[in-house]
Amino acid sequence: MRMLARLWREYRSLVAFLVLMVLFRSAVADWNVVPSGSMLPTIRLGDRIFVDKMAYDLRVPLTHIAIAHLHDPQRGDIVTIDSSAAHDLIVKRLIGLPGDRIALRDNVLYVNDVRADYQPLGIGPLASDAGSPGEYYVERFDGVAHAMRLSEDAPSPRRSFGPLVVPPGEYLMLGDNRDDSADSRYFGFFPRRELMGRTRRVAFSLDPDHFYKPRFDRFGVALDAVAANAPLAAR
């Protein structure tokens, strides 16, 4: 017992710091690794994204229990989802709000029967395109603009669906890599309680194709900056 007491006296500050860090990352802010390319080109393999855990709800740390609803999720948000259907923590873009009528017709999005606008996005091929070449566009709808990717030679078997009406308290999510994303087309609508946070920036980035060398040009970058600055005249 005396040894335990001595260890506690020596390391209690460290233990307290670690406990507070876990609670902070659970309820306030965190950074997450995105292990797949389902959000290309917005989030790239090797990016670590900063997640605001208080963007929508104040939760009891380490649980899904909401103490207070702070803000409503907005169309176009990039959301981390602790999905019971996917059995994983996933990252997708919020496309459909409760009550919205959403359809996808050969990868062309319709929101409340209004067709989204598309323009080519002037970026070169990414490293992920080696196995399947991609085409990049800015997709604009209802005041939202974001980059998206379509596969040139491997279109998704679910590139068309709907129209579907989003139920109350649930949300429709799609990946920006539209032909290679397991999202609402596979897992259905996502309930509010599973929306864990919102991301808008890369925290830091490591290049998996070059021995995880830091990609300093990705540090702190705003995720939708390229699409937001794309000229409208090119539609």
Secondary structure by P-SEA (a helix, b strand, c coil): caaaaaaaaacaaaaaaaaaaaaaaaccccccccccccccccccccbbbbbcccccccccccccccccccccccccccccccccccccbbbbbbcccccbbbbbcccbbbcccbbbbbbbbbcccccccccccbbbbbbbcccbbbbbccccccccccccccccccccccbbbbbccccccccccccccccccccccccccccbbbccccccccccccccccccccccccccccc
